[in-house]
């Protein structure tokens, strides 16, 4: 099933998990729109993903960018642009994995 065009009815789920999907989907904004549509208002969307911006990883993200782009992975995936810019409520954001490379984001669907 195409995550950017889900076959589920509106408000079908109380909770949706999205592990390592946002930075590899062709259109992250469309994916977010679909997640919000199929998650009931007040439900939860749990995202685990790599987000750029860490000073520690900045140089490595720039070095691997051309290779990452070829395999469909965005190494410079902005948290503010893809999480904070939407009309939902971020409940928590916790660094996870080696050196906080990824974040676990818990969102309440508005």
C-alpha positions as CSV (number, residue, x, y, z in Angstrom):
1,X,0.0,0.0,0.0
2,X,1.2,3.5,-0.8
3,X,1.7,5.4,2.4
4,X,1.0,8.7,0.6
5,X,-2.4,7.4,-0.5
6,X,-3.7,5.1,2.2
7,X,-6.8,2.9,1.6
8,X,-8.2,3.5,5.1
9,X,-11.2,5.6,6.1
10,X,-10.8,8.8,7.9
11,X,-10.1,8.5,11.7
12,X,-9.5,4.7,11.4
13,X,-6.8,4.5,14.1
14,X,-6.1,5.6,17.6
15,X,-2.4,5.3,17.2
16,X,-0.1,5.2,14.2
17,X,3.6,4.4,14.3
18,X,6.0,5.6,11.6
19,X,9.5,4.1,12.1
20,X,12.1,5.5,9.7
21,X,9.7,6.4,6.9
22,X,9.5,10.2,6.7
23,X,13.0,10.7,5.3
24,X,12.6,8.0,2.6
25,X,9.1,8.8,1.3
26,X,9.0,10.8,-2.0
27,X,6.6,13.4,-0.6
28,X,6.8,13.7,3.2
29,X,4.1,16.4,3.4
30,X,1.6,14.1,1.6
31,X,2.5,11.3,4.0
32,X,1.9,13.6,7.0
33,X,-1.4,14.6,5.5
34,X,-2.5,10.9,5.2
35,X,-1.3,10.1,8.7
36,X,-3.4,12.9,10.1
37,X,-6.4,11.9,8.0
38,X,-6.4,8.2,9.2
39,X,-5.6,9.0,12.8
40,X,-8.6,10.0,14.9
41,X,-8.6,13.5,16.4
42,X,-6.8,13.3,19.7
43,X,-5.1,10.1,18.6
44,X,-1.3,9.6,18.6
45,X,1.3,9.5,15.8
46,X,4.6,8.1,16.9
47,X,7.5,8.9,14.6
48,X,11.1,7.6,14.8
49,X,13.3,9.2,12.2
50,X,16.7,10.8,11.6
51,X,16.5,14.6,11.7
52,X,19.4,16.9,10.7
53,X,20.6,19.8,12.7
54,X,22.9,18.2,15.2
55,X,26.3,19.9,15.2
56,X,27.9,16.5,15.8
57,X,26.4,15.0,12.6
58,X,26.5,18.1,10.4
59,X,29.7,17.3,8.5
60,X,28.8,13.6,8.1
61,X,25.4,14.5,6.7
62,X,27.0,16.7,4.1
63,X,29.6,14.1,3.2
64,X,27.0,11.3,2.6
65,X,24.4,13.5,1.0
66,X,25.1,12.6,-2.6
67,X,25.1,8.9,-1.9
68,X,22.0,9.1,0.3
69,X,20.1,11.0,-2.4
70,X,20.8,8.2,-4.9
71,X,19.3,5.6,-2.6
72,X,16.3,7.7,-1.7
73,X,17.3,8.8,1.8
74,X,17.4,12.4,2.9
75,X,20.4,12.9,5.2
76,X,19.5,16.5,5.8
77,X,15.9,16.1,7.0
78,X,14.8,19.1,9.0
79,X,12.8,18.7,12.2
80,X,11.3,22.2,12.1
81,X,10.1,21.8,8.5
82,X,8.7,18.3,8.8
83,X,7.4,18.2,12.4
84,X,7.0,21.7,13.9
85,X,5.3,23.2,10.9
86,X,2.2,21.1,11.1
87,X,-1.0,21.9,13.1
88,X,-0.6,19.0,15.6
89,X,0.7,18.9,19.2
90,X,4.2,17.5,19.8
91,X,4.0,15.7,23.2
92,X,7.6,14.7,23.4
93,X,10.8,14.5,21.4
94,X,13.5,12.2,22.7
95,X,16.9,11.5,21.1
96,X,17.5,7.8,20.4
97,X,20.2,5.6,18.9
98,X,23.9,6.1,18.8
99,X,24.7,9.7,19.7
100,X,21.1,10.7,19.3
101,X,21.2,10.2,15.6
102,X,17.4,9.7,15.5
103,X,14.5,11.1,17.5
104,X,11.4,9.5,18.9
105,X,8.6,12.0,18.5
106,X,5.2,11.5,20.0
107,X,2.4,13.7,18.5
108,X,-1.2,14.2,19.4
109,X,-3.3,14.6,16.3
110,X,-5.3,17.9,16.3
